[in-house]
Amino acid sequence: MAELIIFVVLGAVAVGAGIAVVAARNPVHSALFLVVNFFCLAALFLVLSAEFVAVLQVLVYAGAIMVLFLFVIMLLNVGGVLESLRDPLGSQRWLALLLGLGLVAEVTAMVISGAVKLPAPSGGIPAGFGSPSEVGLHLYSRYLFPFEVVSLLLLVAMVGVVVLNKRRD
């Protein structure tokens, strides 16, 4: 029972931090909320007994990727640019909120009516779940192409930042 309470609390904090990432006006604050989200996800992995995946979450995402994000934010000086801009879509916020609430209501109604069945919890965690050998086996066999696509996407993003910064100078 205690694990369920911890799981629900961490999930709620992760969802709240995710909403704060999108809602924050300052890009540095958004990046810090994303760090909170990453640490909550790592703690959720710990609750699920996937210690290796939790360590990878902290090292790779909360460490390396966030350093990259902060580097891009500082390199582009997004904070100074955002202060001088007016939000052109400010009048559409209420429509977006209304549509989002409608989507939540629709999904809730579908789950309650039985149109969509949620998966039943399994009897337990399979042996080797989250171990380095299992992660490596799946990453470099079943998910090799998506792994390489993500690395290429990160490379293109870094080159784009350099090009955008050079163009401004």
Secondary structure, 3 states (H helix, E strand, C coil): CHHHHHHHHHHHHHHHHHHHHHHCCCHHHHHHHHHHHHHHHHHHHHHCCCHHHHHHHHHHHHHHHHHHHHHHHHHHCHHHHHHHCCCCCHHHHHHHHHHHHHHHHHHHHHHHHCCCCCCCCCCCCCCCCCCHHHHHHHHHHHCHHHHHHHHHHHHHHHHHHHHHHHHHC
